[in-house]
Amino acid sequence: MNAIFDFNLPRVAVLLCLLLAAVPPLQAQSAASPLTCQARSPARQVQLVELYTSEGCSSCPPADRWLSSLKGRPEVLAAAFHVDYWDRLGWVDRFGSARHTARQAEQQRSSGAGFSYTPQVLVNGRDWRGSATLPALDKLAVVQVGLQRQDAQQVSVTVAAGRGAPARLGLWWALLEDDHQSAVAAGENQGARLHHDHVVRQYQRVADWAAVDGATQSIKLAAAHNGEAGHKARLLVVVTDAATGAPLQAVQLDC
């Protein structure tokens, strides 16, 4: 006999207990609701930091640690693009991608670097070889970006062009993961145990579009919220000047 009947409760109380047991906790319902999973960019432009790195590069771990230190700063969004050109030296970086290598090469035209190297830091699209203190950025954003998760696999994006926006806009997005560990068994970092945050696991671009002051562009992204082996994925969306590739605004969705 079911234990719930052992207490001789009135039939109404028994029925009420059964009904309550069948209802999921309120917290679980809220966490699963896409209506609560949204983000909107601030009025001022966010600092965007890109690190080009590799587990096969002996000078990269300090840069990786520095990038991890940027976590928790709402005015700064970061992404670690692991490149693949170090793989030939004995250690294959499991996060490395030819797409990341190609992106770094494309950025040479506008970043001011002139060549690819690791570790390379881009701050708001420009090559940054200064101190660990980021350069100041205090200006109003010319676009506003909103993110809304529709379900576990899809996010809707809205981009509103404001006064001063360029004639054409571009957009790229990345799924990021934190707290990855790697025990390196070969190459320049042989014997080291490396920690990685802001790791780009998926990187995509969408087609450029003509910007009209006050008009809103809507885009659907196939962006899952679950990452590798229990790692939570974060979605980073960056709107750019299509002509130069310069970032205009960035926003992140943590759910």
Summary of the structure (lengths in Angstrom):
residues: 255
radius of gyration: 22.7
end to end distance: 42.7
largest distance: 81.3
contacts: 749
relative contact order: 0.19
helix: 21%
strand: 36%
